[in-house]
Amino acid sequence: MSESTPTPLEAQAALTEANTQAVQVHRVDHQLGWIVLGIAAIYLAVGALMSTLPDPRRGGPVIGSAILAVMVVGLVGLVVVFLRIRAYSRTGILLYFAGVGTFSLWNGIVVGVSIATRWLASTQPSYHFGISVVVAVIPLFVAAWLIWRR
């Protein structure tokens, strides 16, 4: 069972193929960054819609339909992009899930503190909701930056 060493031409072809695969995986990691930004965009769009309400407790049928449309269109778009991904690096997917997990935790903290301090009380203006949303998406922007930086 002796294996012969590859010829210089075969070795060069193998290195070229490996570099091609590495570039494709790196490109897919950039798509993970776009997915993270898509999640942030959906969250910000819903926050913007909620911030325009005179009374967040009484949204009405138009705002409810608008929020539903933003959510459905955004999620379908993200699923389409996600399904197109064939391969990704361990670091890329780790950064993606760490970013989304950190966002979930940070969002819970932001909402909890906002309610505890009465920042999101019913007597407060609706733009407070939008400000809380902007603060809550910070981990998603950091995750996208980290993914693209690699």
VENQUI-V556954 format. One record per residue. N is the residue number from 1. RES is the residue in one small letter. SS is DSSP state (2 for helix, 1 for strand, 0 for the rest). NEAR is the number of other C-alpha atoms within 8 Angstrom. Layout:
# VENQUI-V556954
n=N res=RES ss=SS near=NEAR
n=N res=RES ss=SS near=NEAR
This chain:
# VENQUI-V556954
n=1 res=m ss=0 near=2
n=2 res=s ss=0 near=3
n=3 res=e ss=0 near=4
n=4 res=s ss=0 near=4
n=5 res=t ss=0 near=4
n=6 res=p ss=0 near=7
n=7 res=t ss=0 near=6
n=8 res=p ss=2 near=6
n=9 res=l ss=2 near=7
n=10 res=e ss=2 near=8
n=11 res=a ss=2 near=9
n=12 res=q ss=2 near=8
n=13 res=a ss=2 near=8
n=14 res=a ss=2 near=8
n=15 res=l ss=2 near=8
n=16 res=t ss=2 near=8
n=17 res=e ss=2 near=8
n=18 res=a ss=2 near=8
n=19 res=n ss=2 near=8
n=20 res=t ss=2 near=8
n=21 res=q ss=2 near=8
n=22 res=a ss=2 near=8
n=23 res=v ss=2 near=8
n=24 res=q ss=2 near=8
n=25 res=v ss=2 near=11
n=26 res=h ss=2 near=10
n=27 res=r ss=2 near=8
n=28 res=v ss=2 near=12
n=29 res=d ss=2 near=14
n=30 res=h ss=2 near=10
n=31 res=q ss=2 near=10
n=32 res=l ss=2 near=14
n=33 res=g ss=2 near=14
n=34 res=w ss=2 near=9
n=35 res=i ss=2 near=11
n=36 res=v ss=2 near=15
n=37 res=l ss=2 near=11
n=38 res=g ss=2 near=10
n=39 res=i ss=2 near=11
n=40 res=a ss=2 near=11
n=41 res=a ss=2 near=8
n=42 res=i ss=2 near=11
n=43 res=y ss=2 near=10
n=44 res=l ss=2 near=12
n=45 res=a ss=2 near=9
n=46 res=v ss=2 near=11
n=47 res=g ss=2 near=11
n=48 res=a ss=2 near=9
n=49 res=l ss=2 near=11
n=50 res=m ss=2 near=12
n=51 res=s ss=2 near=12
n=52 res=t ss=0 near=8
n=53 res=l ss=0 near=9
n=54 res=p ss=0 near=6
n=55 res=d ss=0 near=8
n=56 res=p ss=0 near=10
n=57 res=r ss=0 near=5
n=58 res=r ss=0 near=5
n=59 res=g ss=0 near=10
n=60 res=g ss=2 near=6
n=61 res=p ss=2 near=6
n=62 res=v ss=2 near=7
n=63 res=i ss=2 near=10
n=64 res=g ss=2 near=9
n=65 res=s ss=2 near=8
n=66 res=a ss=2 near=9
n=67 res=i ss=2 near=10
n=68 res=l ss=2 near=8
n=69 res=a ss=2 near=8
n=70 res=v ss=2 near=11
n=71 res=m ss=2 near=10
n=72 res=v ss=2 near=8
n=73 res=v ss=2 near=8
n=74 res=g ss=2 near=11
n=75 res=l ss=2 near=8
n=76 res=v ss=2 near=8
n=77 res=g ss=2 near=8
n=78 res=l ss=2 near=11
n=79 res=v ss=2 near=8
n=80 res=v ss=2 near=8
n=81 res=v ss=2 near=10
n=82 res=f ss=2 near=9
n=83 res=l ss=2 near=7
n=84 res=r ss=0 near=6
n=85 res=i ss=0 near=9
n=86 res=r ss=0 near=6
n=87 res=a ss=0 near=6
n=88 res=y ss=0 near=11
n=89 res=s ss=0 near=9
n=90 res=r ss=2 near=6
n=91 res=t ss=2 near=6
n=92 res=g ss=2 near=11
n=93 res=i ss=2 near=11
n=94 res=l ss=2 near=8
n=95 res=l ss=2 near=11
n=96 res=y ss=2 near=14
n=97 res=f ss=2 near=8
n=98 res=a ss=2 near=9
n=99 res=g ss=2 near=14
n=100 res=v ss=2 near=12
n=101 res=g ss=2 near=8
n=102 res=t ss=2 near=9
n=103 res=f ss=2 near=13
n=104 res=s ss=2 near=8
n=105 res=l ss=2 near=8
n=106 res=w ss=2 near=10
n=107 res=n ss=2 near=10
n=108 res=g ss=2 near=8
n=109 res=i ss=2 near=8
n=110 res=v ss=2 near=11
n=111 res=v ss=2 near=9
n=112 res=g ss=2 near=8
n=113 res=v ss=2 near=8
n=114 res=s ss=2 near=11
n=115 res=i ss=2 near=10
n=116 res=a ss=2 near=7
n=117 res=t ss=0 near=7
n=118 res=r ss=0 near=7
n=119 res=w ss=0 near=9
n=120 res=l ss=0 near=10
n=121 res=a ss=0 near=7
n=122 res=s ss=0 near=7
n=123 res=t ss=0 near=4
n=124 res=q ss=0 near=8
n=125 res=p ss=0 near=8
n=126 res=s ss=0 near=13
n=127 res=y ss=2 near=8
n=128 res=h ss=2 near=11
n=129 res=f ss=2 near=11
n=130 res=g ss=2 near=13
n=131 res=i ss=2 near=8
n=132 res=s ss=2 near=11
n=133 res=v ss=2 near=11
n=134 res=v ss=2 near=9
n=135 res=v ss=2 near=8
n=136 res=a ss=2 near=11
n=137 res=v ss=0 near=13
n=138 res=i ss=2 near=9
n=139 res=p ss=2 near=12
n=140 res=l ss=2 near=14
n=141 res=f ss=2 near=11
n=142 res=v ss=2 near=9
n=143 res=a ss=2 near=15
n=144 res=a ss=2 near=15
n=145 res=w ss=2 near=9
n=146 res=l ss=2 near=9
n=147 res=i ss=2 near=14
n=148 res=w ss=2 near=9
n=149 res=r ss=2 near=5
n=150 res=r ss=0 near=4
